[in-house]
Amino acid sequence: MLKGQPDDCSGRAASCPEASRKLQEPRRILLSEFDVHYPQAEVDDGIQAPVVMELEVSEDGAVLDGRLKSSPRGHQLDAAAAGPTSLLVYSPLRVCGCPAEHVSVFTVNYKIERR
C-alpha cells in the first residue's frame, strides 16, 4: 500500500520479463557528499591507499549497511572511511520503473596532497 492505495510495484517488478528488465541506475546525491577524515598518524607515516566499501542501499536510496571490501592492513583508514560512507544517499535503483534495493561499491582514495 502506498498512501492508502495498492502499490503495483511489487507485482510489476516480479512479472517483468528478465530479458526486458529496464534498469535506471542509481546515482549518488551530491548533497550527501562528504569530506573524509585522513588520520594524522597515516599522513605522518605517508600511508596512501584506497579503502573499498560495499554498501547495502535501500529502496529509497539510504545506506543500510556497509562492509569493508579492502583496505591496507594495520592502519586506521578503514575506520575513517566507514562512518562517512554510511551517510551517503543515492537516487533509487529502478527495475521496470519500481524502486529496488541494491549493493553499491564506494572507494575512498586516501592520497596525500603535497603543496
N, C-alpha and C positions, 0 to 999 in steps of 0.2 A: 504494500500500500504506500502510496505517495500522496500526501495531502488529502487523505481520505478517498483517493481513487486507486483502483487496481494498477499496479506497476507492471507494464507489459514487457519490461526489460528481461526479467528472469526467463520468461518463455521465449522471447525473441532471440536472446543470445544462445540459449540452449538449442534452438531449432535452426540456427544459422548454419548453412552447409559449410563444412571445413574448407572446401575449395574456393568458396566465395566470401570467406570471412574478411570483412573490411576492418582494418585497424587504423585508428587515429592515434599516433604515437604521443605519449605524454611529453611535456616539456617542463623543465624547472621554472618555477615562477620567480622572476628576478627579485621581487621584494623579499624573498626568503634567502637570498644570497647572504653570505657572512664572511667575516674575516676569521681565519683560524689562528689560534694562538700557537706560536712557534716556541716550544720550551727553550728557555735561555741556556740550559745545560747542553742541549743539542746544537744550538747555534755556536756556543763556545767550543764544542768538540768538532764543529764543521760537519755535522751529520746532515746529509741531504738525501731524501728518499721519497718515493711515492707511498701513500697509505691507501689501500683499496678497500672500500666498504661495500657490502652487499646490503641494499635497503629493501625491506618489505614495505610496499606502498599500498594504502587502502584505496577503495573505490573513489573516495573524494580527494585523493592526492596527498593525504597526510602520511608521513613516515611512521609506521607502526613499530618497526624493529630494525636494528642494524647489526650486522655481523662483520667482523674483521675478516677480509679475504687474504690480504697480505700486508706485511709491514716489516721493517727491519727489526730483528730480534734484539731484545735487551735495551730498547730505547723507549722514550715516553711519547713518541709521535702518534702511536695508535690511540692512546687515551686522549690526546689533544684533538684528534680528528673525530672521535666517536661522538662526543657531546654535540658539537655544532651540526654534524650531518643529520642528527635526529630532528633538527629544526627546519630542514628543507621542506618545501611544499611543491607538489607537481600538479599540472593540469591532469585531469583524469585520463587514463588509458581508456579508449572506447573500442569495444568489439561489436561490430554490427550496430553501432550507434549507442550502445549501452556501456556505462562505466564498469570497469573491471579492476580487481586487484592485480598487482604485478610486482616483479622484482627488478630493481634498478641497480646498476653498479656506479659508484661515485668514487672518483680518485682525488685525493688531496695531495698535491705535489709540493712537498717541502723543499724549498730551494733558497739558499742564502743569496740575497742580492747585495752585491758589493757596490759601494758608492764611491 
